[in-house]
Amino acid sequence: MPKNGLFPSAPAPRPRVGISACLLGEAVRYDGGHRHQPALVARLRAAVDLQAWCPEAGAGLGVPRPPVQLVGDPRRPRALGVDDPRLDVTDALRDWLARHLAAMGALSGFVLKRNSPSCGVRDVPVFTAPGGPRHAGGSGLLVLALLARYPALPLADEAELADATTLDDFLEQVRRYHAARPINV
Ligand code: SF4
């Protein structure tokens, strides 16, 4: 026991941040590839713990798999096959997300793959109908689920974080979110 009877307080756990698995180099994209961002991943790992997420692989859509695109109301789009719009993976993705949303509550931020119909933060193409014109742009199904349940969660995509100032700002937002959590798990 220490002389003063006081034990040093346990170090605060580092913030945990979700990240699209393909940005970590995991070969989970529809074409069997990845979009590894080694410099960004190294910067993030210096400040936070990363947790990989791939909704499409997690939902059992397979690797490789047919590409999908967002169609319909940008606030609640459906994810339909690009080549065959009869392929509708919306419910599979939403079911997987609903089952994993609680685990996302342990996160203090999320780094996402730009333009993905699942992971894109903003400006993801959303079409009025298969083969129809596109709306101005929307968010992927993972991001819509995150925003609905954790509206203040810091989110950014890999293209935004290529800018050093934006990355610093994002990490500061993550630290503040983490510090404000009622229980740091
Ligand atoms: S963008 Fe998202 S859904 Fe697509 S491969 Fe990467 S992690 Fe998976």
Residues whose N, C-alpha, C, O or C-beta is under 5 A from the ligand:
A	BS01	SF4	S20 A21 C22 V28 R29 W53 C54 P55 E56 K113 S116 S118 C119
